[in-house]
Amino acid sequence: MADITGIALDLYVAASSIYDGTADPLYLGVYGTDGGREFRLEMTEGIGTTTEGIVSVQGVQEKVYLGALCHFTPAETPVQIVGSNGGLNDPRTCDLDLDSVQFVYLKKRLRKDVNKDDRLILSQAEVFLCDGTKTREFKQSCPMPFGYEAGGKHWLVGDPVTVNPSDQKCHVTVTLKSIKYSNKSVGKKIRFNTTIGGQQHSGYDGDFDKGETIYPGTTVFSGDLGNCGQNFSLSFESEIREEGSVENNGTTWNSYSAPCPGTYEHPTLVTVKKKNSNKYAHFDLVYCIEATCV
């Protein structure tokens, strides 16, 4: 994912005796899940009324851009929008992720006095958003009149975002779901430690009796492990000990691997031998593992 660095536009101004070119600026709206803003498309001599435009069978074609030059070939001669090179209309002045964009529109201010309404009609519009390596296109090919009688805003249709899973990380969160204490007793004051990927979580229960204890939302590990679409691997070290006792403790090591993304449960058994005895206590730990692509 990368921020937009340049915006290119192909605007086709239709030949019309009523809705011809305009001296008014257009506004380009770009927004999505990462926010958005409007850009003022102001040209020195207007849109569709200047020799900067290229005469075509559709009328006048304007090629313009904001910020960094993108999409157009070196042989083409686009016009840079006023204030779009380090100014207020430079898309590089705001952090707007290219893949987050959902909607693009063109807007023109309206005037209630028909005689002063500097109307415009576009037969086609193409907007290209670039981040330096990738380009997304939004376009509309039906007639787009801008005026008091016809409205002042037209929405463009965009291409879908395609995300390569190999470009995403696999984020893994492990929570301790429950501990079941059975068989012989090794005391009620129990400390449990979990070490995963160098992260250690310690817990304590001052009145841990035999039976099952639920631990909702106790996170014991959170981190990125490899890439999305691949298997991630975890190494577990689970330790149970009686508080204040050196002898009454037990440790289990095991590993776990599964595809990302996915949600899994990982049970593990820790056996604790009671001091000066051949009696054992059993602790069944259940971990919940959630792997997501980020």
N, C-alpha and C positions, 0 to 999 in steps of 0.2 A: 504494500500500500504506500502511495506517495501523494504529495500535495500537487494541486494544479499549478503549473508554471506559465501556461499560455492558453489563449482562447482564439480560435480562428473562425471567421464567419464568411459564408457565401450568401449574399442577399440578392435575390432577383426581383427587381422592381418592374411591375407590370406596366405595359403601355396603356394608358387610360386618359381620357380627356377630363375626367372628374377626379379620380384617385391617381394622381401622378406622383412625382417625387415630393419630398418635404424638406423644409429647412429645420424642422424640429428634430431633436435627438430621439433615438430609440433607447429603451432600457432593456438590458439582458439580465434576466433573473436566473440564478443557479442555486439550487438548494437540495438538501437531503438529510441523512441521519447525522451528518457532521456539521449541520448548520448551513448557512448560505448568505448570499447578498445579491444586490443589483449592481450592474455596471452601466455607466452612461456611455452610449455609443454616439459620440459627437464627432462629426466630420467638419472640416473647415468650410465647405460649400454645400453642406446638406447631403441627403441620401437620395440618390437617383436623379439628381439635378446637376451633376458636375461632370467635367471631363475626366475626373478620377475614375468614374465608372466605365465599364466596358459595354458597348452596345451589342446586344445579342437578339436572337429571334424572340426572346421573352421580354424584351425591353432593355433595361439597364442592369448589368450585373456588378455588384460592389463586392470587392474582396478586402476584408479588413481584419485586423487582429489586435489583441491586447496582450501586454506582457511579452514573454519570449515568443519568437516566431516559430510556429509549428504548423504542420499539415501541408502548407503550400510548398511547391517546388521552387528551386532557385530561379527558374525561368519566369515564374509568375511575379507580379508586382503588387502585392497587397499594401494597403494603407494602414499605418498604425493609428489607433484611436487616440484622440487627445487625452493626455493625462494617464496613459497606460504604460509609460516607461518610468517606473519609480514613483508615479503619482497615485492619486486616489483610486484610479481605475485599473491599477496593476494587480492582477490576480495573485501575484507573488507576495502581496502585502498581507494576505490573510491565509491561515492554514486551513485549506479546504481539500480534504482527501478526494481524489478522483473517483475511487470506487464507491464512495458514499453518496454521490450525486444521484438523485432520483427524478428530479423535475427541472426542466429548462423552459423558459418562456421569453417572448418578446413583448414589450409594452410601449405604448406611446401616450403622452398626455392628451387629454381631450378638451375641446373648447365648445361651449354651448352655442356660441354664435356661428352658424353654418358658414357665413361669409368669411369668417376668420379661422375656420377650422382647416388647418393645413394638412389635408388628408393624404393618406398613403395606402397603396395596396402592393403587397408582395405576392408574387406567384409561387415562390419557393424560398425556403430558408434552410440553411445547413449550418450547424454549430458544431465545432470540433474542440473538445477539451483535452489538453495534453499535460502530461506530468514529466516530460523529458524522455520517457521510454515507451509510453503507451498512449493511445488516442482513443477517445470515445466520441461517437457521433450522435447528435440529436437533430432531427429534421422534420419538416412539414412541407408537403407538396401541393396542398390545396390552396386556393386563393385566400389571402389573409388581409382583409381590409381593416385599416386603422382609422377611426373617425368617430365623431359624436353619434352618428346614425348607426354605426356598425359595431362599436365597441373598441376597446383599447388594448386588449391583451389576447395573445394566441400562444397556446402550449405546443411544444415540440415533442416528437416521439423519439425515445432513446433506445440504444441497443442495450441488451442485458449485460450485467457484470458477470464476467467469468473469472473465477478464482482458481488458480492452480494449487491443489492441496499441498504440493511440495514446498510452496512458498509460505505455508502456515506452520507455526509451532504447535506442539502438543503440550497443553498445560494440564498437569495432573494434580488433583487434590485428594488427599487421603484423610478420612475421618474415622475415629474410633466409634463404632456403633454400639457395641455392648461387650461386657465381660460376664461369663457364667462361671461361678465358683462352685466346685463339687468335690466329692470324695472327702478326704480327711481335712481337718482344720489346721491352718498354720498361723492363726491369729486373725483378728479383725482389722488391725491397722495395716493396710496393704498399700504399697507404692508400686506403680506400674510405669515403665519407661518404654518408649518406642523410638527407635532410631532408623531413619530412612534417608538415604542420599545425603548423609552428613547432618541432617536436621534431627535434633532430639526433642521429644516432647515427654514431659514428666507429669504424672497425675498422682493424686493421693486421695484415699478414702479412709476417713477416720473411724468408720463403723461398717466395714465391709464384711457382711455375713454371707454364708453360703446361699446360693441362688443366683439369679441373673440381675445385673445392674445395667441400665440403659444410659448411654452417654450421647445425647443428641448434639450434633454440631461440634464435636470436639475435634478440631483439625490437628493432625499430627504431621502433615507434610503438605507443601504447596510449592510447585515449581514446574519449569519447562523441561520436558524429557523427550528430545528428538523432534521429529516432524509429524505433521498430520498425515494420515493415511498409512502410517507405518506402525510397527509394534513398539511399545514402550516397555521398559524393564525396571523393576524395583527390587531392592534388597531390604528385607525386613529383619530387624533385631528387636525382639519382644522380650522384656524382662519383667518378672514379678518378684517382689521381695516383701518380707514382713518389715515394717518400719522399726528401725533400731536393731535389726538382727543381721548378722553377717552370714550365718549359715542358712537361714530359711529363705532361699531364693532359687530361681530357675530362669534359664534363658533359652530361647528358641530362635534359630536363624533360618530363614527361607527366602526364596525369590519368587517373583511373579512377573509374567509378561502377557500382554494382551494388545489387541488392535486399538488404535486411536482414530476416531472418537469412540466412546463407549462408557457404560456404567457397570461396575462389577462389585461383587462381594468376595472378600478374601478371609476365610477362617484360619485360625492358627491355634495350636494347643501349646500351652506352657505348663510343664510339670514341676512342682516345687516339693522337694524332700524336706520333711520336718526334721529339725535338729535332734540328734541323738535318737533317731528312730528310723525304721524302715517304712514309715507311712508317707504317702504322697498326697498332695492336693493338686487338683486339676483346674486350670483356668483356660476356658475356651474364649478367645478373643475374636471378634468379627470386625473387619475393617471394610469400609465402603470406599471404593475407588472410582473417581469420576475423571475421565479424560476428555478434554474438549479442544477443538481447533481454534487457535487465536492468530 
